[in-house]
């Protein structure tokens, strides 16, 4: 080794190593003080890029979790309101069942209708005023709602629409209502010599007497004014024949019900003889309703103020094309056998209703109560379906939150493995670099003393 004083290689080397150990010490102290292995891109460029992408996902998922929890809160708010609407519908149904009973007077039905109307108004108010964060959610306007439940675009859950629970739109039913109004009692066939209209069904009983009166009148006429015996006998025979025919037909009535979508008419039970027209009309209604399970048709009879009757046939039977049957015809319902003016009536063109709403419910008649029950049942089904949808959405949101939490946990762990400092390693590095710093400082001092040896040569 040459003895030089201008270039102290040992000192330079010691200084370089001291600088390296100093940098290592700085890095170790930075990691220990921050807890991060990667404090800047120079520490690990690729690792930093990966870690930042993971950090983006973690932050996005954290917000998405809050979004999903907001969705749960919205669903709970809507479901709670729907629960109260369901309670009110159940009460309306109780009232409709009560109104369906024949024992109710007109004032009773008005009282029932008053409560039904108030409940419908409250249902409408709840539907229109229920909101979440300022948005109405039960009036049909909250449609196509998209909930962001992920960190990336497209990570969403869509709620097509919440039920429109306004009273005017709640319930969706199809039904037919066919009516003969009024039904008047008239003379039976064969009474042509006695043109006496019968304004009240109770007068039906007089028709039998009129045949007997006809025979007596002919006998009296013959006694007072001698006539050709053959002509008188013929007249008597004709009257008696018509009397016999009437008696037979009165006691043998088997009406049939024809409904669209059913190939053959449905025979009702044979109706026995009746003492009054009112009784006969009641028997016809009873015969129709005994077959309700087979026909889907229910008959209601209402007596009008003028003594006539209104018969209403209600049907919700669906035809083969999915449309409610639209024709109801009652056969065998003739003046010959019933004393009722309308022979074999086809009931008035049925009213086909759909989605009328519960705001129009009218339980002041039995037919109206029948419609009310159908509408309320449909509304209850609609509410239950909406609650089920919301319950399913809550479950979905809860599962989304759980999944997000797992993703956040795993991504955070992965990111931590990249950027977090290992304190065991770093403390070991700290001890090593501190020793190297002390040794390096000492070696620089020793190296700087080497040129002093040249002076001994000069003093030699």
C-alpha positions as CSV (number, residue, x, y, z in Angstrom):
1,X,0.0,0.0,0.0
2,X,1.5,3.3,-1.1
3,X,1.9,6.0,1.6
4,X,0.0,9.0,0.2
5,X,-1.6,12.0,1.8
6,X,-3.6,13.4,-1.1
7,X,-6.0,10.5,-1.5
8,X,-7.2,8.8,1.7
9,X,-9.0,5.7,0.2
10,X,-9.7,4.3,3.7
11,X,-11.4,7.4,4.8
12,X,-13.4,7.6,1.6
13,X,-14.5,4.0,2.0
14,X,-15.4,4.5,5.6
15,X,-17.4,7.7,4.8
16,X,-19.3,5.9,2.1
17,X,-20.3,3.0,4.4
18,X,-21.1,5.5,7.1
19,X,-23.5,7.2,4.6
20,X,-25.1,4.0,3.6
21,X,-25.7,3.0,7.2
22,X,-27.0,6.4,7.8
23,X,-29.6,6.1,5.0
24,X,-30.6,2.7,6.3
25,X,-30.9,4.1,9.8
26,X,-33.1,6.9,8.4
27,X,-35.3,4.4,6.5
28,X,-35.7,2.2,9.6
29,X,-36.5,5.0,11.8
30,X,-39.1,6.3,9.3
31,X,-40.8,2.9,9.1
32,X,-40.8,2.5,12.9
33,X,-42.2,6.0,13.4
34,X,-44.9,5.7,10.7
35,X,-45.6,2.0,11.0
36,X,-45.4,1.7,7.2
37,X,-43.0,-0.2,5.1
38,X,-43.9,1.8,2.1
39,X,-43.8,5.5,2.8
40,X,-43.2,6.7,-0.7
41,X,-42.9,5.3,-4.2
42,X,-39.2,4.9,-3.8
43,X,-39.7,2.4,-1.1
44,X,-41.7,0.0,-3.4
45,X,-43.1,1.5,-6.6
46,X,-45.1,-1.6,-7.7
47,X,-46.2,-2.3,-4.2
48,X,-47.4,1.3,-3.8
49,X,-49.5,1.1,-7.0
50,X,-51.1,-2.2,-5.9
51,X,-51.7,-0.9,-2.4
52,X,-53.3,2.3,-3.6
53,X,-55.7,0.4,-5.9
54,X,-56.7,-1.7,-2.9
55,X,-57.1,1.4,-0.8
56,X,-59.5,2.8,-3.4
57,X,-61.5,-0.4,-3.2
58,X,-61.6,-0.3,0.5
59,X,-62.8,3.3,0.7
60,X,-65.4,2.7,-2.0
61,X,-66.7,-0.5,-0.3
62,X,-66.9,1.4,3.0
63,X,-69.3,3.9,1.4
64,X,-71.2,1.2,-0.3
65,X,-71.8,-0.5,3.0
66,X,-73.3,2.7,4.3
67,X,-75.4,2.9,1.1
68,X,-76.7,-0.6,1.7
69,X,-77.6,0.2,5.3
70,X,-79.5,3.2,4.0
71,X,-81.4,0.9,1.8
72,X,-82.2,-1.3,4.8
73,X,-83.5,1.8,6.6
74,X,-85.7,2.8,3.6
75,X,-87.1,-0.7,3.3
76,X,-87.9,-0.8,7.1
77,X,-89.6,2.5,6.8
78,X,-91.8,1.4,3.9
79,X,-92.5,-2.0,5.4
80,X,-93.6,-0.4,8.7
81,X,-96.1,1.9,6.9
82,X,-97.3,-1.1,4.8
83,X,-97.9,-3.0,8.0
84,X,-100.2,-0.3,9.3
85,X,-102.0,-0.2,5.9
86,X,-102.4,-3.9,6.2
87,X,-104.0,-3.5,9.6
88,X,-106.5,-1.0,8.2
89,X,-107.3,-3.3,5.3
90,X,-108.0,-6.1,7.8
91,X,-110.4,-3.9,9.6
92,X,-112.1,-2.9,6.4
93,X,-112.5,-6.6,5.6
94,X,-114.1,-7.3,8.9
95,X,-116.6,-4.5,8.1
96,X,-117.3,-5.9,4.7
97,X,-117.9,-9.4,6.1
98,X,-120.3,-7.8,8.6
99,X,-122.0,-5.8,5.8
100,X,-122.5,-9.0,3.8
101,X,-125.0,-10.3,6.3
102,X,-128.7,-9.9,5.5
103,X,-129.5,-8.8,9.1
104,X,-128.2,-5.3,8.7
105,X,-130.6,-2.5,8.3
106,X,-130.0,0.5,6.1
107,X,-128.7,2.6,9.0
108,X,-126.4,-0.2,10.0
109,X,-124.9,-0.3,6.5
110,X,-124.5,3.5,6.5
111,X,-122.6,3.2,9.8
112,X,-120.4,0.5,8.4
113,X,-119.8,2.5,5.2
114,X,-118.7,5.5,7.3
115,X,-115.9,3.6,9.0
116,X,-114.9,1.9,5.7
117,X,-114.6,5.3,4.0
118,X,-112.6,6.8,6.9
119,X,-110.2,3.9,6.8
120,X,-109.8,4.3,3.0
121,X,-109.0,7.9,3.5
122,X,-106.3,7.1,6.1
123,X,-104.8,4.5,3.9
124,X,-104.6,7.1,1.2
125,X,-103.0,9.6,3.6
126,X,-100.3,7.1,4.8
127,X,-99.5,6.2,1.2
128,X,-99.1,9.8,0.1
129,X,-97.1,11.0,3.2
130,X,-94.8,8.2,3.9
131,X,-91.3,9.3,2.9
132,X,-87.6,8.6,3.5
133,X,-85.1,11.4,3.4
134,X,-87.7,13.6,1.7
135,X,-88.7,11.1,-1.0
136,X,-92.2,9.7,-1.1
137,X,-92.0,5.9,-1.3
138,X,-95.5,4.5,-1.3
139,X,-97.3,6.7,-3.8
140,X,-96.0,5.0,-6.9
141,X,-93.3,7.6,-7.6
142,X,-90.4,5.7,-6.1
143,X,-89.7,3.5,-9.2
144,X,-86.5,2.2,-10.7
145,X,-84.5,3.0,-7.6
146,X,-80.8,2.0,-8.0
147,X,-78.8,1.4,-4.8
148,X,-75.0,1.5,-5.2
149,X,-73.7,-1.4,-3.1
150,X,-70.2,-1.8,-4.5
151,X,-67.0,0.1,-5.1
152,X,-67.3,0.1,-8.9
153,X,-69.8,1.2,-11.5
154,X,-72.5,-1.4,-12.1
155,X,-72.2,-2.8,-8.6
156,X,-75.8,-2.0,-7.7
157,X,-79.2,-3.4,-6.7
158,X,-82.3,-2.1,-8.4
159,X,-85.7,-1.9,-6.9
160,X,-88.2,-1.9,-9.8
161,X,-90.9,-0.1,-7.9
162,X,-92.6,0.0,-4.5
163,X,-96.3,-0.7,-4.5
164,X,-98.6,2.2,-5.2
165,X,-100.7,2.0,-2.1
166,X,-102.9,5.0,-2.7
167,X,-106.5,4.1,-2.1
168,X,-107.4,4.9,-5.8
169,X,-104.8,2.4,-7.0
170,X,-104.7,-0.3,-4.3
171,X,-106.3,-3.6,-5.5
172,X,-106.5,-5.2,-8.9
173,X,-109.5,-7.4,-9.5
174,X,-111.7,-8.5,-12.4
175,X,-115.3,-9.3,-11.7
176,X,-118.7,-9.3,-13.5
177,X,-121.8,-7.8,-12.2
178,X,-125.0,-8.7,-14.1
179,X,-128.3,-7.1,-13.0
180,X,-132.0,-7.5,-13.8
181,X,-133.6,-4.4,-12.4
182,X,-136.5,-4.3,-11.8
183,X,-138.1,-7.8,-11.6
184,X,-141.9,-7.4,-11.6
185,X,-144.5,-10.1,-11.0
186,X,-146.9,-10.5,-13.9
187,X,-149.7,-12.9,-14.9
188,X,-148.9,-16.5,-15.8
189,X,-149.5,-17.8,-19.3
190,X,-153.0,-18.7,-20.1
191,X,-154.9,-15.8,-18.4
192,X,-156.1,-13.9,-21.4
193,X,-159.7,-13.1,-20.3
194,X,-158.6,-11.4,-17.1
195,X,-156.1,-8.7,-17.8
196,X,-155.2,-7.7,-14.3
197,X,-151.5,-6.7,-13.7
198,X,-150.1,-7.8,-10.4
199,X,-148.0,-5.0,-8.9
200,X,-146.6,-7.0,-6.0
201,X,-145.1,-10.5,-5.9
202,X,-147.4,-11.4,-3.0
203,X,-150.3,-11.1,-5.4
204,X,-148.9,-14.1,-7.2
205,X,-151.1,-16.3,-5.0
206,X,-154.3,-14.8,-6.6
207,X,-153.4,-16.3,-10.0
208,X,-154.5,-19.7,-8.9
209,X,-157.8,-18.3,-7.7
210,X,-158.4,-16.5,-11.0
211,X,-158.6,-19.8,-12.8
212,X,-161.2,-21.0,-10.4
213,X,-163.0,-17.7,-10.8
214,X,-163.0,-18.2,-14.5
215,X,-164.7,-21.6,-14.3
216,X,-167.4,-20.1,-11.9
217,X,-167.9,-17.1,-14.1
218,X,-168.5,-19.4,-17.1
219,X,-171.1,-21.4,-15.1
220,X,-172.9,-18.3,-14.0
221,X,-172.9,-16.9,-17.5
222,X,-174.4,-20.1,-18.8
223,X,-177.2,-20.1,-16.2
224,X,-178.1,-16.4,-16.8
225,X,-177.8,-16.6,-20.6
226,X,-178.4,-20.0,-22.0
227,X,-175.6,-20.7,-24.5
228,X,-174.6,-23.5,-26.8
229,X,-173.6,-26.3,-24.4
230,X,-170.8,-27.4,-26.6
231,X,-169.2,-23.9,-26.7
232,X,-169.5,-23.7,-22.9
233,X,-168.0,-27.1,-22.4
234,X,-165.1,-26.2,-24.7
235,X,-164.4,-23.0,-22.8
236,X,-164.5,-24.8,-19.5
237,X,-162.2,-27.5,-20.8
238,X,-159.8,-24.8,-22.1
239,X,-159.7,-23.0,-18.7
240,X,-159.3,-26.2,-16.8
241,X,-156.5,-27.4,-19.1
242,X,-154.6,-24.1,-18.6
243,X,-155.2,-24.4,-14.9
244,X,-153.7,-27.9,-14.9
245,X,-150.7,-26.8,-17.0
246,X,-150.0,-23.9,-14.6
247,X,-150.2,-26.2,-11.6
248,X,-147.7,-28.6,-13.1
249,X,-145.3,-25.9,-14.2
250,X,-145.4,-24.1,-10.9
251,X,-144.3,-27.2,-9.1
252,X,-141.6,-28.3,-11.6
253,X,-139.0,-25.5,-12.0
254,X,-135.4,-26.5,-12.6
255,X,-133.6,-23.4,-13.9
256,X,-130.2,-23.6,-15.5
257,X,-127.2,-21.2,-15.3
258,X,-125.1,-20.6,-18.4
259,X,-121.6,-19.0,-17.9
260,X,-119.2,-18.0,-20.5
261,X,-116.2,-20.4,-20.6
262,X,-118.4,-23.4,-19.4
263,X,-119.6,-25.5,-22.3
264,X,-122.8,-26.9,-20.8
265,X,-125.4,-25.0,-18.7
266,X,-125.3,-25.8,-15.0
267,X,-128.6,-27.2,-13.7
268,X,-129.6,-25.8,-10.5
269,X,-131.6,-27.7,-7.9
270,X,-135.3,-28.3,-8.6
271,X,-137.4,-25.5,-7.0
272,X,-140.5,-26.6,-5.2
273,X,-143.9,-24.9,-5.5
274,X,-144.1,-21.5,-3.8
275,X,-147.1,-19.9,-2.2
276,X,-146.1,-16.3,-3.2
277,X,-144.0,-14.7,-5.9
278,X,-141.7,-13.3,-3.3
279,X,-141.0,-16.8,-2.0
280,X,-140.4,-18.0,-5.6
281,X,-137.8,-15.2,-6.2
282,X,-136.1,-16.1,-3.0
283,X,-136.0,-19.8,-4.0
284,X,-134.3,-18.9,-7.3
285,X,-131.6,-16.9,-5.4
286,X,-131.1,-19.8,-3.0
287,X,-130.8,-22.2,-5.9
288,X,-128.2,-20.1,-7.6
289,X,-126.2,-19.7,-4.4
290,X,-126.2,-23.4,-3.7
291,X,-124.1,-23.8,-6.8
292,X,-121.7,-21.0,-6.0
293,X,-118.8,-23.4,-5.4
294,X,-119.4,-24.9,-8.9
295,X,-120.2,-21.7,-10.8
296,X,-118.4,-18.9,-9.0
297,X,-121.7,-16.9,-9.2
298,X,-123.3,-15.4,-6.2
299,X,-126.8,-13.9,-6.4
300,X,-128.1,-11.0,-4.3
301,X,-131.7,-9.9,-4.1
302,X,-132.8,-6.4,-3.2
303,X,-136.4,-5.2,-2.9
304,X,-137.0,-1.7,-4.3
305,X,-139.3,0.9,-2.8
306,X,-141.9,0.3,-5.6
307,X,-142.2,-3.4,-4.6
308,X,-140.1,-4.7,-7.5
309,X,-136.9,-6.6,-7.0
310,X,-133.3,-6.2,-8.2
311,X,-131.3,-9.4,-8.6
312,X,-127.5,-9.0,-9.0
313,X,-125.3,-11.8,-10.0
314,X,-121.6,-11.4,-9.0
315,X,-118.9,-13.5,-10.6
316,X,-115.1,-13.6,-10.5
317,X,-114.7,-16.7,-12.6
318,X,-111.9,-16.5,-15.1
319,X,-112.5,-17.7,-18.7
320,X,-110.0,-19.7,-20.8
321,X,-108.4,-16.5,-22.1
322,X,-107.8,-15.2,-18.6
323,X,-110.7,-12.7,-18.8
324,X,-113.5,-12.8,-16.3
325,X,-116.6,-14.5,-17.9
326,X,-118.8,-11.8,-19.3
327,X,-122.2,-13.6,-19.9
328,X,-124.6,-15.0,-17.3
329,X,-127.9,-16.4,-18.5
330,X,-130.6,-18.0,-16.4
331,X,-132.8,-20.5,-18.2
332,X,-136.1,-21.8,-17.1
333,X,-136.8,-18.5,-15.3
334,X,-140.2,-18.0,-17.1
335,X,-143.5,-16.4,-16.4
336,X,-145.2,-19.7,-16.8
337,X,-143.4,-21.2,-13.9
338,X,-142.6,-18.3,-11.7
339,X,-145.1,-15.6,-12.2
340,X,-142.2,-13.2,-13.0
341,X,-142.5,-11.0,-16.0
342,X,-139.0,-11.5,-17.5
343,X,-138.9,-14.9,-19.2
344,X,-135.4,-16.5,-19.5
345,X,-133.6,-13.3,-18.9
346,X,-130.1,-12.7,-20.0
347,X,-128.8,-10.4,-17.3
348,X,-127.7,-6.9,-18.2
349,X,-124.3,-6.6,-20.0
350,X,-122.0,-7.3,-17.1
351,X,-119.7,-4.6,-15.9
352,X,-116.1,-5.8,-16.1
353,X,-114.1,-3.9,-13.5
354,X,-110.3,-3.9,-13.1
355,X,-108.1,-2.0,-10.7
356,X,-110.8,0.3,-9.5
357,X,-109.2,0.9,-6.1
358,X,-110.5,0.7,-2.5
359,X,-111.6,4.3,-2.4
360,X,-114.8,3.3,-4.3
361,X,-115.8,0.5,-1.9
362,X,-119.5,0.6,-1.1
363,X,-120.9,-1.8,1.6
364,X,-124.4,-0.3,1.7
365,X,-125.6,-3.3,-0.3
366,X,-124.8,-7.0,-0.1
367,X,-123.5,-6.9,-3.7
368,X,-121.3,-4.0,-2.8
369,X,-120.0,-5.9,0.2
370,X,-119.2,-8.8,-2.2
371,X,-117.2,-6.5,-4.4
372,X,-115.6,-4.9,-1.3
373,X,-114.4,-8.3,-0.1
374,X,-112.9,-9.1,-3.5
375,X,-111.1,-5.7,-3.6
376,X,-109.9,-5.8,-0.1
377,X,-108.6,-9.4,-0.5
378,X,-106.7,-8.2,-3.6
379,X,-105.4,-5.2,-1.8
380,X,-104.2,-7.3,1.1
381,X,-102.5,-9.6,-1.3
382,X,-100.9,-6.6,-2.9
383,X,-99.7,-5.2,0.4
384,X,-98.4,-8.6,1.5
385,X,-96.6,-9.0,-1.8
386,X,-95.0,-5.6,-1.3
387,X,-94.0,-6.4,2.2
388,X,-92.5,-9.7,1.1
389,X,-90.5,-7.8,-1.6
390,X,-89.2,-5.3,1.0
391,X,-88.3,-8.1,3.4
392,X,-86.4,-9.8,0.6
393,X,-84.7,-6.6,-0.2
394,X,-83.7,-6.1,3.4
395,X,-82.2,-9.6,3.5
396,X,-80.4,-8.8,0.2
397,X,-79.0,-5.6,1.6
398,X,-77.9,-7.3,4.8
399,X,-76.1,-9.9,2.8
400,X,-74.6,-7.2,0.7
401,X,-73.3,-5.5,3.8
402,X,-71.9,-8.7,5.1
403,X,-70.2,-9.4,1.8
404,X,-68.8,-5.9,1.7
405,X,-67.4,-6.2,5.2
406,X,-65.6,-9.4,4.2
407,X,-64.2,-7.7,1.1
408,X,-63.0,-4.8,3.2
409,X,-61.4,-7.1,5.7
410,X,-59.6,-9.1,3.1
411,X,-58.5,-6.1,1.0
412,X,-57.3,-4.3,4.1
413,X,-55.3,-7.4,5.1
414,X,-53.8,-7.7,1.7
415,X,-52.9,-4.0,1.6
416,X,-51.4,-4.2,5.1
417,X,-49.1,-7.0,4.0
418,X,-47.8,-4.7,1.3
419,X,-47.4,-1.4,3.1
420,X,-47.2,-2.1,6.8
421,X,-43.9,-2.3,8.6
422,X,-42.8,-5.4,10.3
423,X,-41.6,-4.1,13.7
424,X,-39.6,-7.2,14.5
425,X,-37.6,-6.8,11.3
426,X,-37.3,-3.0,11.6
427,X,-36.1,-3.1,15.2
428,X,-33.4,-5.5,14.2
429,X,-32.5,-3.2,11.4
430,X,-32.4,-0.3,13.8
431,X,-30.0,-2.1,16.1
432,X,-27.8,-3.1,13.2
433,X,-27.7,0.4,11.6
434,X,-27.1,2.1,14.9
435,X,-24.0,-0.1,15.5
436,X,-22.9,0.5,11.9
437,X,-23.2,4.2,12.4
438,X,-21.1,4.1,15.5
439,X,-18.5,1.8,13.9
440,X,-18.5,3.9,10.8
441,X,-17.9,7.1,12.7
442,X,-15.0,5.5,14.5
443,X,-13.6,4.1,11.3
444,X,-13.7,7.5,9.6
445,X,-11.8,9.0,12.5
446,X,-9.2,6.2,12.3
447,X,-8.9,6.6,8.6
448,X,-8.3,10.3,8.9
449,X,-5.3,9.6,11.1
450,X,-3.6,7.5,8.5
451,X,-1.9,10.5,6.7
452,X,-0.3,11.4,10.0
453,X,2.0,8.3,9.6
454,X,3.8,10.1,6.7
455,X,5.1,12.7,9.1
456,X,7.1,10.0,10.9
457,X,8.9,9.2,7.6
458,X,9.8,12.9,7.3
459,X,11.1,13.1,10.8
460,X,13.1,10.0,10.4
